[in-house]
Amino acid sequence: MHEMGITKNIVSIVAEHAKTQKVKRVQLEIGKLSAVMPDALQFCFDVVAKGTVLEGATLEIIEVVGRAKCRACGAEVELHQIVTACTCGSRDLERLSGEELNIKEMELEAA
């Protein structure tokens, strides 16, 4: 499960930015094509955050839909899997979104 390693990195990055302030909430953007399972990340978060400034923080996950632009006809299409075709039949697609894994924001407790 690579989500454990990803979660450790997220907690480390947020803790570094929070310094000694207690973190209340962390919001992530995860693309549906990123090969990261939000449920697994959520499960790992409490375990990894234990004993850090993130202990007890809420993890919010925003799932980003995959989108691409067809290089053949210019249409924008929604991607539900990495390999797909445009309605025109072309598979020559430029991915626009869906592979994100971003720490969007964090909320700290008032000092």
A tleap script that builds the chain and sets N, CA, C and O, in Angstrom:
source leaprc.protein.ff14SB
mol = sequence {
  NMET HIE GLU MET GLY ILE THR LYS ASN ILE
  VAL SER ILE VAL ALA GLU HIE ALA LYS THR
  GLN LYS VAL LYS ARG VAL GLN LEU GLU ILE
  GLY LYS LEU SER ALA VAL MET PRO ASP ALA
  LEU GLN PHE CYS PHE ASP VAL VAL ALA LYS
  GLY THR VAL LEU GLU GLY ALA THR LEU GLU
  ILE ILE GLU VAL VAL GLY ARG ALA LYS CYS
  ARG ALA CYS GLY ALA GLU VAL GLU LEU HIE
  GLN ILE VAL THR ALA CYS THR CYS GLY SER
  ARG ASP LEU GLU ARG LEU SER GLY GLU GLU
  LEU ASN ILE LYS GLU MET GLU LEU GLU ALA
  CALA
}
set mol.1.N position { 0.845 -1.173 0.000 }
set mol.1.CA position { 0.000 0.000 0.000 }
set mol.1.C position { 0.899 1.248 0.000 }
set mol.1.O position { 1.474 1.600 1.030 }
set mol.2.N position { 1.015 1.905 -1.144 }
set mol.2.CA position { 1.864 3.083 -1.235 }
set mol.2.C position { 1.215 4.305 -0.581 }
set mol.2.O position { 1.877 5.328 -0.407 }
set mol.3.N position { -0.050 4.218 -0.222 }
set mol.3.CA position { -0.725 5.328 0.444 }
set mol.3.C position { -0.098 5.656 1.796 }
set mol.3.O position { -0.134 6.809 2.226 }
set mol.4.N position { 0.476 4.659 2.472 }
set mol.4.CA position { 1.127 4.905 3.762 }
set mol.4.C position { 2.317 5.847 3.569 }
set mol.4.O position { 2.485 6.800 4.330 }
set mol.5.N position { 3.132 5.586 2.562 }
set mol.5.CA position { 4.280 6.451 2.282 }
set mol.5.C position { 3.845 7.850 1.866 }
set mol.5.O position { 4.451 8.841 2.274 }
set mol.6.N position { 2.808 7.929 1.063 }
set mol.6.CA position { 2.278 9.225 0.632 }
set mol.6.C position { 1.764 10.000 1.841 }
set mol.6.O position { 2.013 11.199 1.969 }
set mol.7.N position { 1.049 9.313 2.725 }
set mol.7.CA position { 0.507 9.958 3.924 }
set mol.7.C position { 1.630 10.460 4.819 }
set mol.7.O position { 1.529 11.554 5.374 }
set mol.8.N position { 2.692 9.689 4.969 }
set mol.8.CA position { 3.844 10.135 5.771 }
set mol.8.C position { 4.427 11.417 5.198 }
set mol.8.O position { 4.779 12.328 5.948 }
set mol.9.N position { 4.532 11.497 3.879 }
set mol.9.CA position { 5.059 12.712 3.249 }
set mol.9.C position { 4.125 13.902 3.464 }
set mol.9.O position { 4.586 15.010 3.738 }
set mol.10.N position { 2.822 13.681 3.342 }
set mol.10.CA position { 1.849 14.761 3.550 }
set mol.10.C position { 1.943 15.284 4.978 }
set mol.10.O position { 2.009 16.495 5.192 }
set mol.11.N position { 1.950 14.384 5.952 }
set mol.11.CA position { 2.037 14.782 7.361 }
set mol.11.C position { 3.340 15.532 7.611 }
set mol.11.O position { 3.346 16.536 8.323 }
set mol.12.N position { 4.419 15.068 7.048 }
set mol.12.CA position { 5.720 15.719 7.219 }
set mol.12.C position { 5.718 17.140 6.644 }
set mol.12.O position { 6.214 18.067 7.284 }
set mol.13.N position { 5.169 17.312 5.457 }
set mol.13.CA position { 5.119 18.630 4.811 }
set mol.13.C position { 4.252 19.596 5.614 }
set mol.13.O position { 4.649 20.734 5.864 }
set mol.14.N position { 3.069 19.136 6.014 }
set mol.14.CA position { 2.153 19.997 6.771 }
set mol.14.C position { 2.764 20.350 8.131 }
set mol.14.O position { 2.691 21.505 8.550 }
set mol.15.N position { 3.363 19.379 8.824 }
set mol.15.CA position { 3.981 19.626 10.127 }
set mol.15.C position { 5.124 20.629 10.011 }
set mol.15.O position { 5.307 21.479 10.882 }
set mol.16.N position { 5.885 20.522 8.935 }
set mol.16.CA position { 6.996 21.454 8.717 }
set mol.16.C position { 6.477 22.885 8.562 }
set mol.16.O position { 7.072 23.818 9.103 }
set mol.17.N position { 5.386 23.065 7.838 }
set mol.17.CA position { 4.823 24.395 7.632 }
set mol.17.C position { 4.096 24.916 8.877 }
set mol.17.O position { 4.071 26.122 9.124 }
set mol.18.N position { 3.509 24.013 9.654 }
set mol.18.CA position { 2.781 24.419 10.856 }
set mol.18.C position { 3.722 24.767 12.005 }
set mol.18.O position { 3.338 25.466 12.943 }
set mol.19.N position { 4.941 24.279 11.925 }
set mol.19.CA position { 5.945 24.426 12.976 }
set mol.19.C position { 5.396 23.812 14.267 }
set mol.19.O position { 5.203 22.598 14.328 }
set mol.20.N position { 5.144 24.614 15.286 }
set mol.20.CA position { 4.657 24.051 16.555 }
set mol.20.C position { 3.155 24.263 16.748 }
set mol.20.O position { 2.598 23.847 17.764 }
set mol.21.N position { 2.498 24.905 15.781 }
set mol.21.CA position { 1.057 25.141 15.901 }
set mol.21.C position { 0.274 23.860 15.627 }
set mol.21.O position { 0.650 23.061 14.769 }
set mol.22.N position { -0.802 23.678 16.354 }
set mol.22.CA position { -1.672 22.514 16.196 }
set mol.22.C position { -2.491 22.656 14.913 }
set mol.22.O position { -3.070 23.709 14.646 }
set mol.23.N position { -2.532 21.592 14.132 }
set mol.23.CA position { -3.282 21.591 12.875 }
set mol.23.C position { -4.677 21.039 13.147 }
set mol.23.O position { -4.825 19.976 13.749 }
set mol.24.N position { -5.706 21.775 12.696 }
set mol.24.CA position { -7.096 21.350 12.874 }
set mol.24.C position { -7.622 20.585 11.666 }
set mol.24.O position { -8.388 19.630 11.803 }
set mol.25.N position { -7.191 21.026 10.464 }
set mol.25.CA position { -7.761 20.461 9.246 }
set mol.25.C position { -6.738 20.532 8.118 }
set mol.25.O position { -5.981 21.494 7.995 }
set mol.26.N position { -6.739 19.483 7.301 }
set mol.26.CA position { -5.906 19.436 6.096 }
set mol.26.C position { -6.822 19.089 4.934 }
set mol.26.O position { -7.626 18.161 5.020 }
set mol.27.N position { -6.695 19.841 3.847 }
set mol.27.CA position { -7.510 19.576 2.662 }
set mol.27.C position { -6.591 19.182 1.504 }
set mol.27.O position { -5.632 19.883 1.182 }
set mol.28.N position { -6.908 18.049 0.894 }
set mol.28.CA position { -6.133 17.535 -0.239 }
set mol.28.C position { -6.980 17.514 -1.499 }
set mol.28.O position { -8.202 17.374 -1.438 }
set mol.29.N position { -6.321 17.653 -2.636 }
set mol.29.CA position { -6.942 17.397 -3.933 }
set mol.29.C position { -6.292 16.132 -4.478 }
set mol.29.O position { -5.069 16.048 -4.593 }
set mol.30.N position { -7.120 15.154 -4.812 }
set mol.30.CA position { -6.604 13.903 -5.360 }
set mol.30.C position { -7.323 13.622 -6.671 }
set mol.30.O position { -8.549 13.514 -6.707 }
set mol.31.N position { -6.557 13.507 -7.740 }
set mol.31.CA position { -7.133 13.210 -9.045 }
set mol.31.C position { -7.601 11.766 -9.111 }
set mol.31.O position { -6.957 10.865 -8.573 }
set mol.32.N position { -8.719 11.559 -9.768 }
set mol.32.CA position { -9.279 10.207 -9.895 }
set mol.32.C position { -8.383 9.294 -10.730 }
set mol.32.O position { -8.553 8.075 -10.698 }
set mol.33.N position { -7.433 9.860 -11.476 }
set mol.33.CA position { -6.524 9.058 -12.286 }
set mol.33.C position { -5.137 8.945 -11.653 }
set mol.33.O position { -4.202 8.467 -12.295 }
set mol.34.N position { -4.999 9.378 -10.409 }
set mol.34.CA position { -3.691 9.447 -9.747 }
set mol.34.C position { -3.207 8.117 -9.175 }
set mol.34.O position { -2.064 8.028 -8.727 }
set mol.35.N position { -4.035 7.099 -9.180 }
set mol.35.CA position { -3.700 5.792 -8.605 }
set mol.35.C position { -3.524 5.851 -7.088 }
set mol.35.O position { -2.866 4.994 -6.497 }
set mol.36.N position { -4.119 6.873 -6.463 }
set mol.36.CA position { -4.129 6.985 -5.011 }
set mol.36.C position { -5.553 6.740 -4.549 }
set mol.36.O position { -6.493 7.356 -5.052 }
set mol.37.N position { -5.708 5.846 -3.600 }
set mol.37.CA position { -7.032 5.505 -3.092 }
set mol.37.C position { -7.371 6.402 -1.898 }
set mol.37.O position { -6.763 6.265 -0.836 }
set mol.38.N position { -8.334 7.319 -2.059 }
set mol.38.CA position { -8.686 8.231 -0.970 }
set mol.38.C position { -9.046 7.517 0.340 }
set mol.38.O position { -8.667 7.987 1.412 }
set mol.39.N position { -9.759 6.411 0.275 }
set mol.39.CA position { -10.137 5.686 1.498 }
set mol.39.C position { -8.905 5.167 2.238 }
set mol.39.O position { -8.844 5.222 3.467 }
set mol.40.N position { -7.936 4.671 1.495 }
set mol.40.CA position { -6.704 4.162 2.108 }
set mol.40.C position { -5.907 5.306 2.716 }
set mol.40.O position { -5.333 5.157 3.795 }
set mol.41.N position { -5.865 6.446 2.036 }
set mol.41.CA position { -5.160 7.618 2.547 }
set mol.41.C position { -5.826 8.103 3.836 }
set mol.41.O position { -5.145 8.456 4.799 }
set mol.42.N position { -7.144 8.116 3.845 }
set mol.42.CA position { -7.905 8.524 5.025 }
set mol.42.C position { -7.602 7.582 6.195 }
set mol.42.O position { -7.416 8.031 7.326 }
set mol.43.N position { -7.554 6.289 5.919 }
set mol.43.CA position { -7.262 5.291 6.946 }
set mol.43.C position { -5.866 5.501 7.538 }
set mol.43.O position { -5.683 5.416 8.753 }
set mol.44.N position { -4.892 5.773 6.681 }
set mol.44.CA position { -3.504 5.938 7.120 }
set mol.44.C position { -3.281 7.240 7.891 }
set mol.44.O position { -2.385 7.318 8.731 }
set mol.45.N position { -4.088 8.255 7.611 }
set mol.45.CA position { -3.853 9.585 8.163 }
set mol.45.C position { -3.821 9.591 9.687 }
set mol.45.O position { -2.883 10.125 10.279 }
set mol.46.N position { -4.815 9.014 10.322 }
set mol.46.CA position { -4.858 9.027 11.790 }
set mol.46.C position { -3.671 8.302 12.402 }
set mol.46.O position { -3.138 8.729 13.426 }
set mol.47.N position { -3.260 7.220 11.786 }
set mol.47.CA position { -2.127 6.436 12.286 }
set mol.47.C position { -0.839 7.244 12.178 }
set mol.47.O position { -0.064 7.314 13.132 }
set mol.48.N position { -0.613 7.849 11.023 }
set mol.48.CA position { 0.627 8.592 10.769 }
set mol.48.C position { 0.664 9.903 11.560 }
set mol.48.O position { 1.734 10.330 11.994 }
set mol.49.N position { -0.489 10.541 11.752 }
set mol.49.CA position { -0.541 11.839 12.438 }
set mol.49.C position { -0.352 11.710 13.951 }
set mol.49.O position { -0.051 12.697 14.622 }
set mol.50.N position { -0.522 10.518 14.484 }
set mol.50.CA position { -0.424 10.304 15.937 }
set mol.50.C position { 0.944 10.775 16.452 }
set mol.50.O position { 1.986 10.399 15.915 }
set mol.51.N position { 0.917 11.599 17.493 }
set mol.51.CA position { 2.146 12.097 18.099 }
set mol.51.C position { 2.752 13.304 17.385 }
set mol.51.O position { 3.851 13.737 17.729 }
set mol.52.N position { 2.042 13.852 16.392 }
set mol.52.CA position { 2.519 15.039 15.675 }
set mol.52.C position { 1.544 16.191 15.915 }
set mol.52.O position { 0.525 16.021 16.585 }
set mol.53.N position { 1.863 17.361 15.364 }
set mol.53.CA position { 0.956 18.510 15.479 }
set mol.53.C position { -0.334 18.297 14.690 }
set mol.53.O position { -1.258 19.104 14.791 }
set mol.54.N position { -0.406 17.230 13.915 }
set mol.54.CA position { -1.610 16.903 13.146 }
set mol.54.C position { -2.527 15.922 13.869 }
set mol.54.O position { -3.612 15.619 13.372 }
set mol.55.N position { -2.115 15.423 15.025 }
set mol.55.CA position { -2.950 14.452 15.739 }
set mol.55.C position { -4.318 15.051 16.037 }
set mol.55.O position { -4.416 16.132 16.616 }
set mol.56.N position { -5.366 14.350 15.642 }
set mol.56.CA position { -6.733 14.800 15.839 }
set mol.56.C position { -7.262 15.694 14.726 }
set mol.56.O position { -8.432 16.076 14.742 }
set mol.57.N position { -6.412 16.030 13.759 }
set mol.57.CA position { -6.846 16.888 12.649 }
set mol.57.C position { -7.799 16.126 11.732 }
set mol.57.O position { -7.765 14.899 11.647 }
set mol.58.N position { -8.642 16.882 11.056 }
set mol.58.CA position { -9.566 16.325 10.074 }
set mol.58.C position { -8.899 16.345 8.705 }
set mol.58.O position { -8.268 17.334 8.329 }
set mol.59.N position { -9.036 15.267 7.971 }
set mol.59.CA position { -8.522 15.197 6.610 }
set mol.59.C position { -9.694 15.275 5.654 }
set mol.59.O position { -10.572 14.413 5.667 }
set mol.60.N position { -9.711 16.313 4.818 }
set mol.60.CA position { -10.749 16.471 3.801 }
set mol.60.C position { -10.124 16.173 2.445 }
set mol.60.O position { -9.038 16.658 2.127 }
set mol.61.N position { -10.817 15.377 1.661 }
set mol.61.CA position { -10.307 15.005 0.342 }
set mol.61.C position { -11.290 15.456 -0.730 }
set mol.61.O position { -12.472 15.114 -0.699 }
set mol.62.N position { -10.775 16.228 -1.674 }
set mol.62.CA position { -11.544 16.650 -2.839 }
set mol.62.C position { -11.046 15.807 -4.010 }
set mol.62.O position { -9.870 15.862 -4.367 }
set mol.63.N position { -11.948 15.030 -4.604 }
set mol.63.CA position { -11.561 14.217 -5.752 }
set mol.63.C position { -11.740 15.033 -7.031 }
set mol.63.O position { -12.805 15.595 -7.285 }
set mol.64.N position { -10.674 15.083 -7.829 }
set mol.64.CA position { -10.667 15.853 -9.067 }
set mol.64.C position { -10.932 14.911 -10.243 }
set mol.64.O position { -10.243 13.907 -10.423 }
set mol.65.N position { -11.932 15.255 -11.026 }
set mol.65.CA position { -12.317 14.454 -12.188 }
set mol.65.C position { -11.247 14.566 -13.268 }
set mol.65.O position { -10.653 15.627 -13.460 }
set mol.66.N position { -11.011 13.475 -13.963 }
set mol.66.CA position { -10.089 13.495 -15.090 }
set mol.66.C position { -10.704 14.198 -16.280 }
set mol.66.O position { -11.856 13.945 -16.632 }
set mol.67.N position { -9.934 15.087 -16.906 }
set mol.67.CA position { -10.393 15.806 -18.096 }
set mol.67.C position { -9.249 15.830 -19.098 }
set mol.67.O position { -8.076 15.859 -18.725 }
set mol.68.N position { -9.611 15.817 -20.370 }
set mol.68.CA position { -8.611 15.875 -21.435 }
set mol.68.C position { -9.165 16.640 -22.624 }
set mol.68.O position { -10.377 16.781 -22.792 }
set mol.69.N position { -8.249 17.128 -23.441 }
set mol.69.CA position { -8.625 17.809 -24.679 }
set mol.69.C position { -8.171 16.943 -25.839 }
set mol.69.O position { -7.027 16.491 -25.884 }
set mol.70.N position { -9.078 16.717 -26.774 }
set mol.70.CA position { -8.776 15.904 -27.945 }
set mol.70.C position { -7.944 16.738 -28.923 }
set mol.70.O position { -8.344 17.835 -29.313 }
set mol.71.N position { -6.794 16.211 -29.308 }
set mol.71.CA position { -5.933 16.919 -30.252 }
set mol.71.C position { -6.477 16.846 -31.681 }
set mol.71.O position { -6.088 17.647 -32.531 }
set mol.72.N position { -7.365 15.903 -31.946 }
set mol.72.CA position { -7.926 15.743 -33.290 }
set mol.72.C position { -9.072 16.720 -33.552 }
set mol.72.O position { -9.097 17.386 -34.587 }
set mol.73.N position { -10.029 16.807 -32.609 }
set mol.73.CA position { -11.215 17.643 -32.858 }
set mol.73.C position { -11.337 18.838 -31.919 }
set mol.73.O position { -12.165 19.720 -32.144 }
set mol.74.N position { -10.513 18.874 -30.861 }
set mol.74.CA position { -10.544 19.993 -29.930 }
set mol.74.C position { -11.564 19.874 -28.813 }
set mol.74.O position { -11.643 20.755 -27.957 }
set mol.75.N position { -12.345 18.805 -28.802 }
set mol.75.CA position { -13.356 18.627 -27.754 }
set mol.75.C position { -12.696 18.333 -26.411 }
set mol.75.O position { -11.619 17.742 -26.344 }
set mol.76.N position { -13.364 18.758 -25.351 }
set mol.76.CA position { -12.905 18.427 -24.011 }
set mol.76.C position { -13.745 17.253 -23.514 }
set mol.76.O position { -14.973 17.282 -23.594 }
set mol.77.N position { -13.077 16.224 -23.003 }
set mol.77.CA position { -13.782 15.018 -22.574 }
set mol.77.C position { -13.432 14.681 -21.128 }
set mol.77.O position { -12.350 15.006 -20.640 }
set mol.78.N position { -14.371 14.024 -20.458 }
set mol.78.CA position { -14.143 13.539 -19.102 }
set mol.78.C position { -13.475 12.177 -19.184 }
set mol.78.O position { -13.864 11.329 -19.987 }
set mol.79.N position { -12.458 11.974 -18.341 }
set mol.79.CA position { -11.732 10.703 -18.322 }
set mol.79.C position { -12.106 9.917 -17.071 }
set mol.79.O position { -12.015 10.426 -15.954 }
set mol.80.N position { -12.524 8.685 -17.271 }
set mol.80.CA position { -12.823 7.808 -16.142 }
set mol.80.C position { -11.731 6.764 -15.975 }
set mol.80.O position { -11.698 6.047 -14.975 }
set mol.81.N position { -10.848 6.680 -16.943 }
set mol.81.CA position { -9.690 5.786 -16.900 }
set mol.81.C position { -8.596 6.419 -17.743 }
set mol.81.O position { -8.865 7.300 -18.559 }
set mol.82.N position { -7.365 5.972 -17.546 }
set mol.82.CA position { -6.211 6.568 -18.235 }
set mol.82.C position { -6.351 6.462 -19.752 }
set mol.82.O position { -6.151 7.449 -20.461 }
set mol.83.N position { -6.685 5.301 -20.245 }
set mol.83.CA position { -6.796 5.092 -21.692 }
set mol.83.C position { -8.269 5.146 -22.076 }
set mol.83.O position { -9.071 4.323 -21.635 }
set mol.84.N position { -8.608 6.121 -22.897 }
set mol.84.CA position { -9.980 6.286 -23.352 }
set mol.84.C position { -9.964 6.987 -24.703 }
set mol.84.O position { -8.914 7.427 -25.171 }
set mol.85.N position { -11.108 7.085 -25.312 }
set mol.85.CA position { -11.204 7.737 -26.620 }
set mol.85.C position { -12.197 8.891 -26.557 }
set mol.85.O position { -13.124 8.895 -25.748 }
set mol.86.N position { -11.981 9.857 -27.423 }
set mol.86.CA position { -12.905 10.974 -27.594 }
set mol.86.C position { -14.145 10.451 -28.334 }
set mol.86.O position { -14.120 9.365 -28.911 }
set mol.87.N position { -15.201 11.221 -28.308 }
set mol.87.CA position { -16.404 10.827 -29.046 }
set mol.87.C position { -16.151 10.769 -30.550 }
set mol.87.O position { -16.894 10.114 -31.280 }
set mol.88.N position { -15.084 11.468 -31.024 }
set mol.88.CA position { -14.750 11.423 -32.452 }
set mol.88.C position { -13.968 10.156 -32.809 }
set mol.88.O position { -13.725 9.882 -33.984 }
set mol.89.N position { -13.572 9.377 -31.776 }
set mol.89.CA position { -12.849 8.133 -32.004 }
set mol.89.C position { -11.345 8.238 -31.777 }
set mol.89.O position { -10.666 7.215 -31.682 }
set mol.90.N position { -10.820 9.443 -31.690 }
set mol.90.CA position { -9.381 9.645 -31.497 }
set mol.90.C position { -8.969 9.299 -30.069 }
set mol.90.O position { -9.715 9.538 -29.119 }
set mol.91.N position { -7.787 8.740 -29.935 }
set mol.91.CA position { -7.198 8.474 -28.620 }
set mol.91.C position { -6.044 9.439 -28.339 }
set mol.91.O position { -5.321 9.280 -27.355 }
set mol.92.N position { -5.876 10.432 -29.201 }
set mol.92.CA position { -4.813 11.423 -29.051 }
set mol.92.C position { -5.316 12.541 -28.143 }
set mol.92.O position { -5.783 13.579 -28.612 }
set mol.93.N position { -5.212 12.310 -26.848 }
set mol.93.CA position { -5.766 13.227 -25.859 }
set mol.93.C position { -4.668 13.850 -25.016 }
set mol.93.O position { -3.708 13.186 -24.625 }
set mol.94.N position { -4.827 15.130 -24.745 }
set mol.94.CA position { -3.931 15.844 -23.845 }
set mol.94.C position { -4.618 15.932 -22.489 }
set mol.94.O position { -5.652 16.588 -22.361 }
set mol.95.N position { -4.056 15.277 -21.476 }
set mol.95.CA position { -4.675 15.290 -20.152 }
set mol.95.C position { -4.566 16.668 -19.517 }
set mol.95.O position { -3.499 17.280 -19.509 }
set mol.96.N position { -5.669 17.138 -18.994 }
set mol.96.CA position { -5.739 18.454 -18.358 }
set mol.96.C position { -5.823 18.353 -16.838 }
set mol.96.O position { -5.279 19.197 -16.126 }
set mol.97.N position { -6.499 17.329 -16.345 }
set mol.97.CA position { -6.641 17.154 -14.899 }
set mol.97.C position { -6.942 15.686 -14.590 }
set mol.97.O position { -7.270 14.889 -15.470 }
set mol.98.N position { -6.816 15.369 -13.306 }
set mol.98.CA position { -7.143 14.029 -12.855 }
set mol.98.C position { -5.979 13.282 -12.247 }
set mol.98.O position { -6.166 12.216 -11.661 }
set mol.99.N position { -4.766 13.829 -12.379 }
set mol.99.CA position { -3.588 13.163 -11.825 }
set mol.99.C position { -3.005 13.915 -10.622 }
set mol.99.O position { -1.896 13.619 -10.177 }
set mol.100.N position { -3.759 14.887 -10.103 }
set mol.100.CA position { -3.282 15.724 -9.010 }
set mol.100.C position { -3.142 14.961 -7.699 }
set mol.100.O position { -3.836 13.979 -7.439 }
set mol.101.N position { -2.236 15.445 -6.904 }
set mol.101.CA position { -2.130 15.067 -5.498 }
set mol.101.C position { -1.536 16.295 -4.819 }
set mol.101.O position { -0.318 16.422 -4.695 }
set mol.102.N position { -2.414 17.198 -4.379 }
set mol.102.CA position { -1.999 18.486 -3.838 }
set mol.102.C position { -2.504 18.685 -2.417 }
set mol.102.O position { -3.614 18.280 -2.070 }
set mol.103.N position { -1.669 19.314 -1.609 }
set mol.103.CA position { -2.118 19.801 -0.315 }
set mol.103.C position { -2.706 21.174 -0.631 }
set mol.103.O position { -1.977 22.125 -0.914 }
set mol.104.N position { -4.022 21.260 -0.577 }
set mol.104.CA position { -4.703 22.494 -0.984 }
set mol.104.C position { -4.657 23.538 0.119 }
set mol.104.O position { -4.352 24.702 -0.142 }
set mol.105.N position { -4.957 23.132 1.356 }
set mol.105.CA position { -4.899 24.070 2.470 }
set mol.105.C position { -4.821 23.341 3.789 }
set mol.105.O position { -5.091 22.144 3.884 }
set mol.106.N position { -4.443 24.098 4.805 }
set mol.106.CA position { -4.433 23.574 6.175 }
set mol.106.C position { -4.959 24.653 7.093 }
set mol.106.O position { -4.749 25.843 6.861 }
set mol.107.N position { -5.640 24.228 8.132 }
set mol.107.CA position { -6.200 25.161 9.118 }
set mol.107.C position { -5.519 24.904 10.450 }
set mol.107.O position { -5.451 23.769 10.921 }
set mol.108.N position { -5.018 25.969 11.048 }
set mol.108.CA position { -4.314 25.870 12.322 }
set mol.108.C position { -5.201 26.384 13.441 }
set mol.108.O position { -6.068 27.229 13.218 }
set mol.109.N position { -4.982 25.870 14.651 }
set mol.109.CA position { -5.702 26.385 15.809 }
set mol.109.C position { -5.164 27.769 16.130 }
set mol.109.O position { -3.979 28.045 15.939 }
set mol.110.N position { -6.041 28.638 16.620 }
set mol.110.CA position { -5.626 29.991 16.993 }
set mol.110.C position { -4.620 29.914 18.139 }
set mol.110.O position { -4.754 29.100 19.052 }
set mol.111.N position { -3.622 30.771 18.067 }
set mol.111.CA position { -2.563 30.766 19.095 }
set mol.111.C position { -3.043 31.354 20.386 }
set mol.111.O position { -2.283 31.427 21.352 }
savepdb mol mol.pdb
quit
